[in-house]
Every structure is written in structure tokens, then in C-alpha cells.
Amino acid sequence: MGQENLGQDLEALREDVTKLRSDLSQLAKSLLDKGKIETDTAKDRVMEELMSNLRSARDKSNETVETVEHKIQEKPLMSLLIAFLVGLVLGKLFERR
């Protein structure tokens, strides 16, 4: 009778280990799926923020270009003189010796 109980206990233990292995596998799969969802959500959030910043930078650069164009139209001779002087200074800075 002792052997029979031992055999039953071992069989129950095997079944428990098999069930535990199955449960752990399901848990790992669930965690992996949740991690993928979290990663996709974070990626989407970062992409939206990046696109928003890109649009903002583009709008700001367009405003700056328009402002410069307006200033050039208001004072074309002064703008020409400033451009000439900037070119002269840059030429001297990058001049090879």
C-alpha cells in the first residue's frame, strides 16, 4: 500500500509540474504581449510628439523667412550692405594662408 500511495503521489506531482509549466508558459506569453502593446503605444506617442515638434519647427522657420523677406523689402540697400559685409567677414575667416 505504501508503494501505491507513493506512485499516486509521484503521478500527482508530475501532473502539477506539467500544469505549472503550462501556466508559466501562458504567463510569459501574456507578459510578452503586454510588453509589445506598451512598446507600440510608447512608439506612437513619441512619433506624434516628434511630428508635432517638426510641424512647429517648420512653422517657425517659415515665419522667420517671411520676417527676413519683409525686412529686405523694407530696406533693400541696407540688406545688401549687410550681406556684403557678412560675406567679407566670412571670406576673411575661411581664407587659406
PEVEN-V571941 format. One record per helix or strand of 3 or more residues. SS is the DSSP state (H for helix, E for strand). FROM is the first residue (numbers start at 1). TO is the last residue. If there is no record, write none. Layout:
BEGIN
SS,FROM,TO + SS,FROM,TO
END
This chain:
BEGIN
H,2,74 + H,76,93
END
